[in-house]
Amino acid sequence: MKKRRIISMLLAVLAVLGAGKPQLSRAETKPINIKSIYNMTDEEASKKVKLSEIRSASITIDNRPISLPVLIRELKIVKDESYITDLHTEITKKDFNEIFYNSKYPNGLPTNSEFEKVVEISSGEMVCIYYKGDILSNEKYFENLYISESEGIKSKVNEITLLNSIADLYNSQKTNPKIDFEREVTIKEFIKIYEAAVGVGAWPVEEVQKINSKLILPKFNDDFLNTKIFVDGFDLRLGGIEGDSLHLCEVENKNGIIESVLLTYYKLKERKMYDLISGSCINVTKSFSNPDDKYFKSIGINSNGKLLSYTGILGLDFFQTTDPTPKERIYRDLIKKFQTADTVGELLEIYSYIPEGFEPDYSKFDFRDNPNIDPAWLANQPTPPPYQELTLGSRGQAVLDMKGRFLELGYFRTTEFSDQFNKNTADTVKQFEKNNGLPVDGVADAMMLALLFSDGAVGK
């Protein structure tokens, strides 16, 4: 009974869903923390290297492939300095153990071991070695990888593969101009050649995630922010006794490209999906394939009345675009963080990093009916104008006022018009929506009317 009571309390809190930019300390997110040509020093950039000697190492980190330009050199381990005859091909066991470690050989390689070292071209740091048919990663080189420093989650090197020479990769791109790979260039000069050879998607750099300044959210009260997602065996990220669960819901355009991402909450008994930020239902029937176009329009999204893809927070391995854009890569990396949230506040904090361009527009949404919003924040918000939706068949003074404003903006030529909302009126509304970047549906809803009567309205 206690368990069900806790669950009921949690569901009651989430029943009226709203949103806020949580006032929590935010985890810093940094680029992949390895030495490469994208964070080298000026001294390293000025070093010269022969193009024909450079190869590409494909490294999979947290199941994401990147590519590093590397040099390969033969090396032999000797007992101590007295045994060194060639500094370029021999290294003492002590020196080797200081710069290389792999858990498969915790005490290092045996003396007299011969292997090939693979070094990153700008820093000269050892990335891995090729020893007895195995590629062994240098765990010291990758030791600073992480997803979230505050969570203590370390990134993982899944696989390393040595690929063709940069020359072969470059020449395989038929559009690349011919160059002489027998010459030497500075590493700074090499960057453009490297990018032309491996492609943007394989760059060894991860975009720094940052707070989305365009995502405008209200502020929640502390009780709501501290609501636990996982309580006494009930995890909303998976679904529990009631079958309710948290999701990321993607809104795609007609070409299948993601345009917006919503943080949502599914109620199994109702078979309806709710926006966790606003608390509004986003599907008009029990079929999720029938989104509420009116609601999506109110948050600046044109849903096109089409199916929205959605996946539970703990099942978000679906985003595997083969050649992702920078925005898509940030989103894919962000997915992992959603799985670490323990409270509603932490979930919203992570959501605030959603890439610019994916955010809904809550700036004009009316949150006054949401009991979870901070009263002080709400008191400082302007009262939304009391515009009532107008559509085909509407009539009265509100229609006359709307037409009068259309006249001022040049959408009407005549000064005489009726108080009826007819087909011609709908066409005018569509023209205004198109000119002002709104979803075009011919319905004069509160958001459209607020813009119409504002100083920012764009005329014909």
TORKOL-4160 file (C-alpha; in steps of 0.2 Angstrom, whole numbers, padded with zeros to 4 digits, m for minus):
460
<pt num="1" X="0000" Y="0000" Z="0000"/>
<pt num="2" X="0014" Y="0012" Z="0004"/>
<pt num="3" X="0022" Y="0009" Z="m0013"/>
<pt num="4" X="0006" Y="0012" Z="m0022"/>
<pt num="5" X="0003" Y="0028" Z="m0011"/>
<pt num="6" X="0020" Y="0035" Z="m0016"/>
<pt num="7" X="0016" Y="0031" Z="m0034"/>
<pt num="8" X="m0001" Y="0039" Z="m0033"/>
<pt num="9" X="0008" Y="0055" Z="m0026"/>
<pt num="10" X="0020" Y="0055" Z="m0039"/>
<pt num="11" X="0007" Y="0053" Z="m0053"/>
<pt num="12" X="m0003" Y="0067" Z="m0045"/>
<pt num="13" X="0012" Y="0079" Z="m0045"/>
<pt num="14" X="0015" Y="0075" Z="m0064"/>
<pt num="15" X="m0004" Y="0075" Z="m0068"/>
<pt num="16" X="m0003" Y="0094" Z="m0070"/>
<pt num="17" X="0013" Y="0096" Z="m0079"/>
<pt num="18" X="0022" Y="0112" Z="m0082"/>
<pt num="19" X="0040" Y="0118" Z="m0084"/>
<pt num="20" X="0054" Y="0128" Z="m0077"/>
<pt num="21" X="0072" Y="0132" Z="m0081"/>
<pt num="22" X="0078" Y="0124" Z="m0065"/>
<pt num="23" X="0090" Y="0134" Z="m0054"/>
<pt num="24" X="0102" Y="0120" Z="m0052"/>
<pt num="25" X="0121" Y="0119" Z="m0054"/>
<pt num="26" X="0124" Y="0113" Z="m0072"/>
<pt num="27" X="0137" Y="0100" Z="m0077"/>
<pt num="28" X="0150" Y="0106" Z="m0088"/>
<pt num="29" X="0151" Y="0098" Z="m0105"/>
<pt num="30" X="0167" Y="0098" Z="m0115"/>
<pt num="31" X="0174" Y="0092" Z="m0131"/>
<pt num="32" X="0181" Y="0075" Z="m0132"/>
<pt num="33" X="0196" Y="0077" Z="m0121"/>
<pt num="34" X="0210" Y="0070" Z="m0131"/>
<pt num="35" X="0225" Y="0078" Z="m0140"/>
<pt num="36" X="0222" Y="0080" Z="m0158"/>
<pt num="37" X="0225" Y="0093" Z="m0173"/>
<pt num="38" X="0209" Y="0103" Z="m0166"/>
<pt num="39" X="0217" Y="0108" Z="m0150"/>
<pt num="40" X="0236" Y="0108" Z="m0154"/>
<pt num="41" X="0248" Y="0121" Z="m0149"/>
<pt num="42" X="0256" Y="0133" Z="m0161"/>
<pt num="43" X="0272" Y="0124" Z="m0159"/>
<pt num="44" X="0264" Y="0108" Z="m0164"/>
<pt num="45" X="0255" Y="0116" Z="m0178"/>
<pt num="46" X="0271" Y="0121" Z="m0186"/>
<pt num="47" X="0279" Y="0104" Z="m0186"/>
<pt num="48" X="0281" Y="0096" Z="m0203"/>
<pt num="49" X="0276" Y="0079" Z="m0208"/>
<pt num="50" X="0277" Y="0069" Z="m0224"/>
<pt num="51" X="0260" Y="0066" Z="m0231"/>
<pt num="52" X="0263" Y="0048" Z="m0237"/>
<pt num="53" X="0267" Y="0042" Z="m0220"/>
<pt num="54" X="0250" Y="0047" Z="m0212"/>
<pt num="55" X="0237" Y="0035" Z="m0209"/>
<pt num="56" X="0220" Y="0036" Z="m0201"/>
<pt num="57" X="0214" Y="0027" Z="m0185"/>
<pt num="58" X="0196" Y="0024" Z="m0183"/>
<pt num="59" X="0191" Y="0025" Z="m0165"/>
<pt num="60" X="0174" Y="0021" Z="m0158"/>
<pt num="61" X="0170" Y="0031" Z="m0142"/>
<pt num="62" X="0154" Y="0027" Z="m0134"/>
<pt num="63" X="0148" Y="0019" Z="m0150"/>
<pt num="64" X="0152" Y="0035" Z="m0160"/>
<pt num="65" X="0166" Y="0034" Z="m0173"/>
<pt num="66" X="0179" Y="0047" Z="m0175"/>
<pt num="67" X="0195" Y="0047" Z="m0185"/>
<pt num="68" X="0213" Y="0052" Z="m0180"/>
<pt num="69" X="0227" Y="0055" Z="m0191"/>
<pt num="70" X="0242" Y="0045" Z="m0185"/>
<pt num="71" X="0260" Y="0039" Z="m0188"/>
<pt num="72" X="0266" Y="0022" Z="m0186"/>
<pt num="73" X="0283" Y="0017" Z="m0180"/>
<pt num="74" X="0292" Y="0001" Z="m0175"/>
<pt num="75" X="0298" Y="0000" Z="m0157"/>
<pt num="76" X="0307" Y="m0012" Z="m0145"/>
<pt num="77" X="0307" Y="m0012" Z="m0126"/>
<pt num="78" X="0324" Y="m0014" Z="m0118"/>
<pt num="79" X="0329" Y="m0016" Z="m0100"/>
<pt num="80" X="0337" Y="0001" Z="m0096"/>
<pt num="81" X="0346" Y="0015" Z="m0105"/>
<pt num="82" X="0362" Y="0005" Z="m0106"/>
<pt num="83" X="0354" Y="m0006" Z="m0119"/>
<pt num="84" X="0348" Y="0008" Z="m0130"/>
<pt num="85" X="0357" Y="0009" Z="m0147"/>
<pt num="86" X="0344" Y="0019" Z="m0157"/>
<pt num="87" X="0333" Y="0032" Z="m0148"/>
<pt num="88" X="0321" Y="0031" Z="m0163"/>
<pt num="89" X="0317" Y="0013" Z="m0162"/>
<pt num="90" X="0321" Y="0008" Z="m0144"/>
<pt num="91" X="0313" Y="0013" Z="m0127"/>
<pt num="92" X="0316" Y="0007" Z="m0109"/>
<pt num="93" X="0303" Y="m0003" Z="m0100"/>
<pt num="94" X="0302" Y="0011" Z="m0087"/>
<pt num="95" X="0299" Y="0025" Z="m0100"/>
<pt num="96" X="0286" Y="0014" Z="m0109"/>
<pt num="97" X="0276" Y="0010" Z="m0094"/>
<pt num="98" X="0275" Y="0029" Z="m0090"/>
<pt num="99" X="0267" Y="0033" Z="m0106"/>
<pt num="100" X="0257" Y="0018" Z="m0110"/>
<pt num="101" X="0245" Y="0007" Z="m0100"/>
<pt num="102" X="0232" Y="m0007" Z="m0106"/>
<pt num="103" X="0223" Y="m0017" Z="m0093"/>
<pt num="104" X="0227" Y="m0033" Z="m0103"/>
<pt num="105" X="0245" Y="m0030" Z="m0098"/>
<pt num="106" X="0244" Y="m0022" Z="m0081"/>
<pt num="107" X="0263" Y="m0024" Z="m0078"/>
<pt num="108" X="0268" Y="m0018" Z="m0096"/>
<pt num="109" X="0275" Y="m0028" Z="m0110"/>
<pt num="110" X="0290" Y="m0040" Z="m0107"/>
<pt num="111" X="0308" Y="m0034" Z="m0110"/>
<pt num="112" X="0313" Y="m0036" Z="m0129"/>
<pt num="113" X="0295" Y="m0035" Z="m0135"/>
<pt num="114" X="0294" Y="m0028" Z="m0152"/>
<pt num="115" X="0278" Y="m0019" Z="m0158"/>
<pt num="116" X="0272" Y="m0004" Z="m0168"/>
<pt num="117" X="0267" Y="0012" Z="m0159"/>
<pt num="118" X="0253" Y="0022" Z="m0166"/>
<pt num="119" X="0255" Y="0041" Z="m0162"/>
<pt num="120" X="0244" Y="0056" Z="m0164"/>
<pt num="121" X="0253" Y="0067" Z="m0177"/>
<pt num="122" X="0252" Y="0084" Z="m0168"/>
<pt num="123" X="0256" Y="0079" Z="m0150"/>
<pt num="124" X="0266" Y="0063" Z="m0153"/>
<pt num="125" X="0256" Y="0055" Z="m0139"/>
<pt num="126" X="0254" Y="0036" Z="m0141"/>
<pt num="127" X="0236" Y="0031" Z="m0145"/>
<pt num="128" X="0238" Y="0013" Z="m0146"/>
<pt num="129" X="0250" Y="m0001" Z="m0151"/>
<pt num="130" X="0250" Y="m0016" Z="m0163"/>
<pt num="131" X="0257" Y="m0031" Z="m0153"/>
<pt num="132" X="0256" Y="m0049" Z="m0157"/>
<pt num="133" X="0241" Y="m0047" Z="m0169"/>
<pt num="134" X="0231" Y="m0036" Z="m0157"/>
<pt num="135" X="0228" Y="m0017" Z="m0156"/>
<pt num="136" X="0229" Y="m0012" Z="m0138"/>
<pt num="137" X="0223" Y="0006" Z="m0134"/>
<pt num="138" X="0233" Y="0017" Z="m0123"/>
<pt num="139" X="0221" Y="0019" Z="m0108"/>
<pt num="140" X="0232" Y="0034" Z="m0102"/>
<pt num="141" X="0229" Y="0043" Z="m0118"/>
<pt num="142" X="0210" Y="0041" Z="m0116"/>
<pt num="143" X="0209" Y="0042" Z="m0097"/>
<pt num="144" X="0201" Y="0059" Z="m0097"/>
<pt num="145" X="0186" Y="0055" Z="m0108"/>
<pt num="146" X="0169" Y="0058" Z="m0100"/>
<pt num="147" X="0151" Y="0062" Z="m0104"/>
<pt num="148" X="0147" Y="0071" Z="m0088"/>
<pt num="149" X="0160" Y="0076" Z="m0075"/>
<pt num="150" X="0147" Y="0079" Z="m0062"/>
<pt num="151" X="0139" Y="0062" Z="m0064"/>
<pt num="152" X="0157" Y="0054" Z="m0065"/>
<pt num="153" X="0152" Y="0044" Z="m0081"/>
<pt num="154" X="0167" Y="0039" Z="m0090"/>
<pt num="155" X="0167" Y="0037" Z="m0109"/>
<pt num="156" X="0172" Y="0021" Z="m0116"/>
<pt num="157" X="0184" Y="0016" Z="m0131"/>
<pt num="158" X="0174" Y="0002" Z="m0140"/>
<pt num="159" X="0186" Y="m0001" Z="m0154"/>
<pt num="160" X="0201" Y="0005" Z="m0164"/>
<pt num="161" X="0204" Y="0001" Z="m0182"/>
<pt num="162" X="0219" Y="0006" Z="m0192"/>
<pt num="163" X="0213" Y="0011" Z="m0209"/>
<pt num="164" X="0221" Y="0016" Z="m0226"/>
<pt num="165" X="0234" Y="0030" Z="m0228"/>
<pt num="166" X="0227" Y="0047" Z="m0229"/>
<pt num="167" X="0233" Y="0048" Z="m0247"/>
<pt num="168" X="0222" Y="0033" Z="m0252"/>
<pt num="169" X="0207" Y="0041" Z="m0242"/>
<pt num="170" X="0210" Y="0058" Z="m0250"/>
<pt num="171" X="0211" Y="0051" Z="m0268"/>
<pt num="172" X="0195" Y="0040" Z="m0265"/>
<pt num="173" X="0186" Y="0056" Z="m0265"/>
<pt num="174" X="0185" Y="0059" Z="m0284"/>
<pt num="175" X="0181" Y="0078" Z="m0282"/>
<pt num="176" X="0197" Y="0082" Z="m0273"/>
<pt num="177" X="0211" Y="0090" Z="m0283"/>
<pt num="178" X="0227" Y="0081" Z="m0286"/>
<pt num="179" X="0241" Y="0084" Z="m0273"/>
<pt num="180" X="0259" Y="0077" Z="m0271"/>
<pt num="181" X="0259" Y="0066" Z="m0256"/>
<pt num="182" X="0278" Y="0064" Z="m0256"/>
<pt num="183" X="0280" Y="0081" Z="m0250"/>
<pt num="184" X="0281" Y="0088" Z="m0232"/>
<pt num="185" X="0268" Y="0100" Z="m0225"/>
<pt num="186" X="0265" Y="0108" Z="m0208"/>
<pt num="187" X="0252" Y="0100" Z="m0197"/>
<pt num="188" X="0242" Y="0116" Z="m0198"/>
<pt num="189" X="0242" Y="0115" Z="m0217"/>
<pt num="190" X="0238" Y="0096" Z="m0216"/>
<pt num="191" X="0221" Y="0100" Z="m0208"/>
<pt num="192" X="0212" Y="0104" Z="m0224"/>
<pt num="193" X="0219" Y="0089" Z="m0233"/>
<pt num="194" X="0213" Y="0078" Z="m0218"/>
<pt num="195" X="0195" Y="0085" Z="m0218"/>
<pt num="196" X="0194" Y="0082" Z="m0237"/>
<pt num="197" X="0200" Y="0064" Z="m0235"/>
<pt num="198" X="0189" Y="0058" Z="m0220"/>
<pt num="199" X="0174" Y="0069" Z="m0221"/>
<pt num="200" X="0165" Y="0081" Z="m0208"/>
<pt num="201" X="0156" Y="0067" Z="m0199"/>
<pt num="202" X="0173" Y="0059" Z="m0193"/>
<pt num="203" X="0181" Y="0074" Z="m0186"/>
<pt num="204" X="0189" Y="0070" Z="m0169"/>
<pt num="205" X="0180" Y="0084" Z="m0160"/>
<pt num="206" X="0163" Y="0085" Z="m0152"/>
<pt num="207" X="0153" Y="0101" Z="m0152"/>
<pt num="208" X="0152" Y="0109" Z="m0134"/>
<pt num="209" X="0134" Y="0107" Z="m0128"/>
<pt num="210" X="0127" Y="0124" Z="m0121"/>
<pt num="211" X="0111" Y="0130" Z="m0113"/>
<pt num="212" X="0099" Y="0133" Z="m0127"/>
<pt num="213" X="0096" Y="0152" Z="m0125"/>
<pt num="214" X="0081" Y="0151" Z="m0137"/>
<pt num="215" X="0072" Y="0139" Z="m0126"/>
<pt num="216" X="0061" Y="0150" Z="m0115"/>
<pt num="217" X="0053" Y="0141" Z="m0100"/>
<pt num="218" X="0045" Y="0147" Z="m0084"/>
<pt num="219" X="0051" Y="0143" Z="m0067"/>
<pt num="220" X="0044" Y="0128" Z="m0056"/>
<pt num="221" X="0042" Y="0128" Z="m0038"/>
<pt num="222" X="0055" Y="0118" Z="m0028"/>
<pt num="223" X="0043" Y="0104" Z="m0024"/>
<pt num="224" X="0040" Y="0100" Z="m0042"/>
<pt num="225" X="0058" Y="0101" Z="m0047"/>
<pt num="226" X="0063" Y="0089" Z="m0033"/>
<pt num="227" X="0050" Y="0076" Z="m0037"/>
<pt num="228" X="0059" Y="0059" Z="m0039"/>
<pt num="229" X="0057" Y="0050" Z="m0055"/>
<pt num="230" X="0063" Y="0034" Z="m0047"/>
<pt num="231" X="0053" Y="0030" Z="m0031"/>
<pt num="232" X="0053" Y="0014" Z="m0022"/>
<pt num="233" X="0055" Y="0003" Z="m0037"/>
<pt num="234" X="0044" Y="0014" Z="m0049"/>
<pt num="235" X="0054" Y="0021" Z="m0063"/>
<pt num="236" X="0045" Y="0033" Z="m0075"/>
<pt num="237" X="0059" Y="0031" Z="m0087"/>
<pt num="238" X="0054" Y="0013" Z="m0089"/>
<pt num="239" X="0035" Y="0013" Z="m0085"/>
<pt num="240" X="0028" Y="0006" Z="m0069"/>
<pt num="241" X="0013" Y="m0002" Z="m0061"/>
<pt num="242" X="0002" Y="0011" Z="m0070"/>
<pt num="243" X="0012" Y="0009" Z="m0086"/>
<pt num="244" X="0015" Y="0028" Z="m0087"/>
<pt num="245" X="0032" Y="0033" Z="m0094"/>
<pt num="246" X="0043" Y="0048" Z="m0099"/>
<pt num="247" X="0048" Y="0050" Z="m0117"/>
<pt num="248" X="0057" Y="0061" Z="m0130"/>
<pt num="249" X="0045" Y="0065" Z="m0144"/>
<pt num="250" X="0052" Y="0070" Z="m0161"/>
<pt num="251" X="0042" Y="0081" Z="m0173"/>
<pt num="252" X="0048" Y="0078" Z="m0191"/>
<pt num="253" X="0045" Y="0088" Z="m0207"/>
<pt num="254" X="0038" Y="0080" Z="m0223"/>
<pt num="255" X="0056" Y="0075" Z="m0227"/>
<pt num="256" X="0058" Y="0065" Z="m0211"/>
<pt num="257" X="0070" Y="0078" Z="m0204"/>
<pt num="258" X="0069" Y="0082" Z="m0185"/>
<pt num="259" X="0062" Y="0099" Z="m0182"/>
<pt num="260" X="0058" Y="0099" Z="m0164"/>
<pt num="261" X="0060" Y="0088" Z="m0149"/>
<pt num="262" X="0047" Y="0088" Z="m0135"/>
<pt num="263" X="0049" Y="0081" Z="m0117"/>
<pt num="264" X="0033" Y="0071" Z="m0115"/>
<pt num="265" X="0024" Y="0060" Z="m0102"/>
<pt num="266" X="0013" Y="0045" Z="m0108"/>
<pt num="267" X="m0003" Y="0040" Z="m0098"/>
<pt num="268" X="m0007" Y="0022" Z="m0102"/>
<pt num="269" X="m0025" Y="0022" Z="m0095"/>
<pt num="270" X="m0029" Y="0037" Z="m0106"/>
<pt num="271" X="m0018" Y="0032" Z="m0120"/>
<pt num="272" X="m0013" Y="0050" Z="m0122"/>
<pt num="273" X="0004" Y="0059" Z="m0122"/>
<pt num="274" X="0006" Y="0075" Z="m0113"/>
<pt num="275" X="0019" Y="0089" Z="m0115"/>
<pt num="276" X="0030" Y="0088" Z="m0099"/>
<pt num="277" X="0034" Y="0107" Z="m0101"/>
<pt num="278" X="0016" Y="0113" Z="m0103"/>
<pt num="279" X="0005" Y="0099" Z="m0096"/>
<pt num="280" X="m0005" Y="0099" Z="m0112"/>
<pt num="281" X="m0011" Y="0084" Z="m0121"/>
<pt num="282" X="m0003" Y="0083" Z="m0138"/>
<pt num="283" X="m0014" Y="0070" Z="m0147"/>
<pt num="284" X="m0032" Y="0073" Z="m0150"/>
<pt num="285" X="m0038" Y="0055" Z="m0150"/>
<pt num="286" X="m0032" Y="0039" Z="m0142"/>
<pt num="287" X="m0021" Y="0036" Z="m0157"/>
<pt num="288" X="m0005" Y="0044" Z="m0155"/>
<pt num="289" X="m0003" Y="0046" Z="m0174"/>
<pt num="290" X="m0016" Y="0060" Z="m0173"/>
<pt num="291" X="m0007" Y="0075" Z="m0165"/>
<pt num="292" X="m0016" Y="0090" Z="m0160"/>
<pt num="293" X="m0011" Y="0103" Z="m0173"/>
<pt num="294" X="m0019" Y="0117" Z="m0163"/>
<pt num="295" X="m0008" Y="0114" Z="m0148"/>
<pt num="296" X="0008" Y="0112" Z="m0159"/>
<pt num="297" X="0004" Y="0128" Z="m0167"/>
<pt num="298" X="0003" Y="0136" Z="m0150"/>
<pt num="299" X="0021" Y="0132" Z="m0147"/>
<pt num="300" X="0027" Y="0137" Z="m0164"/>
<pt num="301" X="0028" Y="0119" Z="m0172"/>
<pt num="302" X="0019" Y="0114" Z="m0188"/>
<pt num="303" X="0016" Y="0095" Z="m0185"/>
<pt num="304" X="0008" Y="0093" Z="m0202"/>
<pt num="305" X="m0004" Y="0081" Z="m0194"/>
<pt num="306" X="0008" Y="0067" Z="m0196"/>
<pt num="307" X="0015" Y="0053" Z="m0185"/>
<pt num="308" X="0027" Y="0058" Z="m0172"/>
<pt num="309" X="0041" Y="0046" Z="m0167"/>
<pt num="310" X="0044" Y="0044" Z="m0148"/>
<pt num="311" X="0054" Y="0033" Z="m0137"/>
<pt num="312" X="0056" Y="0030" Z="m0118"/>
<pt num="313" X="0070" Y="0039" Z="m0110"/>
<pt num="314" X="0079" Y="0023" Z="m0106"/>
<pt num="315" X="0077" Y="0016" Z="m0124"/>
<pt num="316" X="0085" Y="0030" Z="m0133"/>
<pt num="317" X="0097" Y="0021" Z="m0144"/>
<pt num="318" X="0087" Y="0024" Z="m0159"/>
<pt num="319" X="0096" Y="0040" Z="m0166"/>
<pt num="320" X="0109" Y="0033" Z="m0177"/>
<pt num="321" X="0110" Y="0044" Z="m0192"/>
<pt num="322" X="0125" Y="0039" Z="m0203"/>
<pt num="323" X="0130" Y="0056" Z="m0207"/>
<pt num="324" X="0123" Y="0067" Z="m0193"/>
<pt num="325" X="0124" Y="0086" Z="m0194"/>
<pt num="326" X="0132" Y="0095" Z="m0179"/>
<pt num="327" X="0115" Y="0099" Z="m0172"/>
<pt num="328" X="0110" Y="0080" Z="m0173"/>
<pt num="329" X="0126" Y="0075" Z="m0165"/>
<pt num="330" X="0124" Y="0086" Z="m0150"/>
<pt num="331" X="0106" Y="0079" Z="m0148"/>
<pt num="332" X="0112" Y="0061" Z="m0150"/>
<pt num="333" X="0125" Y="0064" Z="m0136"/>
<pt num="334" X="0113" Y="0072" Z="m0125"/>
<pt num="335" X="0101" Y="0057" Z="m0126"/>
<pt num="336" X="0114" Y="0048" Z="m0114"/>
<pt num="337" X="0112" Y="0061" Z="m0101"/>
<pt num="338" X="0093" Y="0059" Z="m0100"/>
<pt num="339" X="0095" Y="0042" Z="m0093"/>
<pt num="340" X="0105" Y="0048" Z="m0078"/>
<pt num="341" X="0091" Y="0060" Z="m0071"/>
<pt num="342" X="0084" Y="0056" Z="m0054"/>
<pt num="343" X="0072" Y="0071" Z="m0052"/>
<pt num="344" X="0060" Y="0081" Z="m0063"/>
<pt num="345" X="0072" Y="0096" Z="m0060"/>
<pt num="346" X="0087" Y="0086" Z="m0067"/>
<pt num="347" X="0077" Y="0080" Z="m0082"/>
<pt num="348" X="0072" Y="0098" Z="m0086"/>
<pt num="349" X="0090" Y="0104" Z="m0083"/>
<pt num="350" X="0096" Y="0092" Z="m0096"/>
<pt num="351" X="0082" Y="0096" Z="m0108"/>
<pt num="352" X="0088" Y="0115" Z="m0107"/>
<pt num="353" X="0103" Y="0109" Z="m0117"/>
<pt num="354" X="0093" Y="0104" Z="m0132"/>
<pt num="355" X="0101" Y="0110" Z="m0148"/>
<pt num="356" X="0095" Y="0127" Z="m0155"/>
<pt num="357" X="0083" Y="0124" Z="m0168"/>
<pt num="358" X="0075" Y="0109" Z="m0160"/>
<pt num="359" X="0066" Y="0119" Z="m0146"/>
<pt num="360" X="0047" Y="0122" Z="m0145"/>
<pt num="361" X="0042" Y="0140" Z="m0142"/>
<pt num="362" X="0034" Y="0142" Z="m0125"/>
<pt num="363" X="0037" Y="0160" Z="m0124"/>
<pt num="364" X="0018" Y="0164" Z="m0127"/>
<pt num="365" X="0011" Y="0149" Z="m0118"/>
<pt num="366" X="m0001" Y="0153" Z="m0103"/>
<pt num="367" X="0005" Y="0144" Z="m0088"/>
<pt num="368" X="m0007" Y="0152" Z="m0075"/>
<pt num="369" X="m0017" Y="0136" Z="m0073"/>
<pt num="370" X="m0002" Y="0126" Z="m0068"/>
<pt num="371" X="0000" Y="0124" Z="m0049"/>
<pt num="372" X="0018" Y="0119" Z="m0050"/>
<pt num="373" X="0024" Y="0136" Z="m0057"/>
<pt num="374" X="0033" Y="0147" Z="m0045"/>
<pt num="375" X="0021" Y="0160" Z="m0039"/>
<pt num="376" X="0034" Y="0174" Z="m0039"/>
<pt num="377" X="0039" Y="0170" Z="m0057"/>
<pt num="378" X="0021" Y="0170" Z="m0062"/>
<pt num="379" X="0017" Y="0186" Z="m0054"/>
<pt num="380" X="0030" Y="0195" Z="m0065"/>
<pt num="381" X="0023" Y="0188" Z="m0081"/>
<pt num="382" X="0012" Y="0199" Z="m0092"/>
<pt num="383" X="m0007" Y="0194" Z="m0093"/>
<pt num="384" X="m0010" Y="0186" Z="m0110"/>
<pt num="385" X="m0023" Y="0196" Z="m0120"/>
<pt num="386" X="m0040" Y="0187" Z="m0119"/>
<pt num="387" X="m0041" Y="0183" Z="m0138"/>
<pt num="388" X="m0054" Y="0170" Z="m0142"/>
<pt num="389" X="m0050" Y="0158" Z="m0157"/>
<pt num="390" X="m0059" Y="0163" Z="m0173"/>
<pt num="391" X="m0063" Y="0151" Z="m0187"/>
<pt num="392" X="m0075" Y="0148" Z="m0201"/>
<pt num="393" X="m0092" Y="0152" Z="m0195"/>
<pt num="394" X="m0087" Y="0164" Z="m0182"/>
<pt num="395" X="m0095" Y="0181" Z="m0181"/>
<pt num="396" X="m0096" Y="0197" Z="m0171"/>
<pt num="397" X="m0086" Y="0211" Z="m0165"/>
<pt num="398" X="m0070" Y="0201" Z="m0163"/>
<pt num="399" X="m0071" Y="0197" Z="m0182"/>
<pt num="400" X="m0073" Y="0215" Z="m0186"/>
<pt num="401" X="m0059" Y="0220" Z="m0175"/>
<pt num="402" X="m0048" Y="0207" Z="m0184"/>
<pt num="403" X="m0053" Y="0213" Z="m0201"/>
<pt num="404" X="m0050" Y="0231" Z="m0196"/>
<pt num="405" X="m0032" Y="0227" Z="m0191"/>
<pt num="406" X="m0030" Y="0217" Z="m0208"/>
<pt num="407" X="m0035" Y="0234" Z="m0216"/>
<pt num="408" X="m0022" Y="0243" Z="m0207"/>
<pt num="409" X="m0008" Y="0231" Z="m0212"/>
<pt num="410" X="m0014" Y="0231" Z="m0231"/>
<pt num="411" X="m0022" Y="0214" Z="m0232"/>
<pt num="412" X="m0039" Y="0222" Z="m0236"/>
<pt num="413" X="m0042" Y="0235" Z="m0249"/>
<pt num="414" X="m0060" Y="0239" Z="m0245"/>
<pt num="415" X="m0066" Y="0248" Z="m0229"/>
<pt num="416" X="m0083" Y="0239" Z="m0229"/>
<pt num="417" X="m0083" Y="0221" Z="m0223"/>
<pt num="418" X="m0095" Y="0210" Z="m0213"/>
<pt num="419" X="m0093" Y="0202" Z="m0196"/>
<pt num="420" X="m0093" Y="0185" Z="m0203"/>
<pt num="421" X="m0077" Y="0174" Z="m0204"/>
<pt num="422" X="m0079" Y="0166" Z="m0221"/>
<pt num="423" X="m0068" Y="0157" Z="m0234"/>
<pt num="424" X="m0060" Y="0174" Z="m0240"/>
<pt num="425" X="m0056" Y="0178" Z="m0222"/>
<pt num="426" X="m0048" Y="0161" Z="m0219"/>
<pt num="427" X="m0037" Y="0165" Z="m0235"/>
<pt num="428" X="m0032" Y="0182" Z="m0228"/>
<pt num="429" X="m0028" Y="0173" Z="m0211"/>
<pt num="430" X="m0017" Y="0161" Z="m0221"/>
<pt num="431" X="m0008" Y="0175" Z="m0230"/>
<pt num="432" X="m0004" Y="0183" Z="m0213"/>
<pt num="433" X="0002" Y="0167" Z="m0206"/>
<pt num="434" X="0013" Y="0164" Z="m0220"/>
<pt num="435" X="0021" Y="0182" Z="m0220"/>
<pt num="436" X="0024" Y="0180" Z="m0201"/>
<pt num="437" X="0031" Y="0163" Z="m0200"/>
<pt num="438" X="0017" Y="0155" Z="m0192"/>
<pt num="439" X="0010" Y="0137" Z="m0196"/>
<pt num="440" X="m0003" Y="0140" Z="m0210"/>
<pt num="441" X="m0020" Y="0134" Z="m0206"/>
<pt num="442" X="m0032" Y="0148" Z="m0209"/>
<pt num="443" X="m0037" Y="0148" Z="m0190"/>
<pt num="444" X="m0036" Y="0164" Z="m0180"/>
<pt num="445" X="m0030" Y="0157" Z="m0164"/>
<pt num="446" X="m0025" Y="0167" Z="m0148"/>
<pt num="447" X="m0006" Y="0166" Z="m0154"/>
<pt num="448" X="m0010" Y="0172" Z="m0171"/>
<pt num="449" X="m0022" Y="0186" Z="m0165"/>
<pt num="450" X="m0009" Y="0192" Z="m0152"/>
<pt num="451" X="0004" Y="0194" Z="m0166"/>
<pt num="452" X="m0009" Y="0202" Z="m0177"/>
<pt num="453" X="m0012" Y="0216" Z="m0164"/>
<pt num="454" X="0006" Y="0218" Z="m0159"/>
<pt num="455" X="0019" Y="0231" Z="m0166"/>
<pt num="456" X="0029" Y="0216" Z="m0173"/>
<pt num="457" X="0015" Y="0211" Z="m0186"/>
<pt num="458" X="0021" Y="0210" Z="m0204"/>
<pt num="459" X="0010" Y="0218" Z="m0216"/>
<pt num="460" X="0006" Y="0212" Z="m0234"/>
